[in-house]
Amino acid sequence: MQEKLTEFLTAVIKEAKEDPKPMGCHRFDLDDKLGVYVGWLNGYDPLDPSVIHAKDAPEWALCVGIKEHATYWAEYDALTTPVNDNGVPAFDDITVLDGDVPSMLARYLLKQYTLR
């Protein structure tokens, strides 16, 4: 699964950086309830060179996280993060930095998924 997730992340990050049109949210299924989602979150410094900014809204940056599948299509910031028994989010959103290595992101996400 790590190889497939790495391929997915590589393609999505490349699209976000190189495609001239704005990118929507992308999903990689982990199981029937959870997936790795890649999309945009608001609140970033538009001049921060370390993040990948949305082309049409530079205050939005590319993020990845494990989210619950929605019964309808949703943007990344509207998706539900699973919570543990204490009501604390089980996974964190990760800001994709310009130099991030997709295979390392995939390894981290899969480790978090298996530890939940």
Secondary structure by P-SEA (a helix, b strand, c coil): caaaaaaaaaaaaaaaccccccccbbbbbccccccccccccccccccccccccccccccbbbbbbbbcccccccccccccccccccccccbbbbcccccccaaaaaaaaaaaaaac
